Amino acid sequence: MTNQKNIWRFAAALCVGATVYWGVIASDRYVSEADVLIEHTQLGAEKSVDLGSLLGGGGGGNNRPEQLLLRSYLLSTDMMKKLDAKMRLKAHFSDPRQDPLSRLSPSATQEQFYRYYLSRISVEFDDYSGVLVIKAQASDPKTAQAITQTLLSEGENYMNEIGHHLAESQVTFLEKQVASMAARYQQARLAVLNFQNKHDMVSPENTAETDVGSINKLRATRVELDTRRVALLAYLTPEAPGVVDLNVQIAAIDKQIAEQQSRLTGKSGKSLNSTVEEYQRLQMEAGFAEDVYKTALAGLEKGRVEVTRTLKKVSVLQAPTLPEESLQPRRLYNIVTFILVTMLVAGILTLLAAIIRDHKD
């Protein structure tokens, strides 16, 4: 019975101590809040709106990876060190004017400081709206607001540094590709020029078209001479001078047609049609190399623009607030919760003590 009374007395003492601490001793903490959304600033980028995105809630669904990346950075030790360097954050958290239970020890290690930092800085991602909610606690309103504002500016700088680093890597890669494509294009153009010099032709295609035109004219002339020959044979013998003269002209035209035809489609390997085919292949390779070179140049210029401008913008939906009243600690909630839990534990311990005593008896 005495043990049970001691348990309840101890529980009552804890409840009184907690009530005094949360009600009187605990220092006020002010909370500054900001809501942000990461937006891309690519020129000409269009965001499509469909039923799925509307039902899914969110305008920031596509930026979820960037939002989570920003959250990780804001809760990192690097961010803690930057805040400490700019605002003497550790000195603020270890201010002796705060109550001894809630303040940070001045001799705290980096790990202890980081755990304390995570207890005072909150960055939560709202899956429905795609908004990042940043909250910072401090012992005075202006410091809380300054911490939140610094988190915003440093977070935006960090996201743009990542984008710029990626863009610079792309530019370096594109510069190498442009140099390679330029050399390839020059080689292709040089191959076309050497081919023209070798065959003494600026354009084999035009030469072939000229030869085809000549063959057609010769054939038309031969048809005309054949017609005249047939007309003469109607009243002259084949040995007549006029008929013989036409035969000579027709034979000369046939020989010239054969020579022209052999030049175009001969089997010697040096025919004009083979030359045209090779020339067209070289021209096609040169044209393709030129198109690839132009594409690489356009990509390089676009990459250089990306490096010099803001790639991602942290849009502030709600600016860091300047709190007028302390929201932390939640005094009444903490007191009631502590008393309920303490009474519950005391009841369990009393029950266990009674069970043990009954077994002993």
Helices and strands as residue ranges (DSSP letters): H 2-20, I 21-25, E 30-40, H 51-55, G 61-63, H 64-74, H 77-87, H 89-93, H 110-120, E 121-126, E 131-138, H 141-199, H 204-233, H 241-265, H 272-308, E 312-318, H 331-360
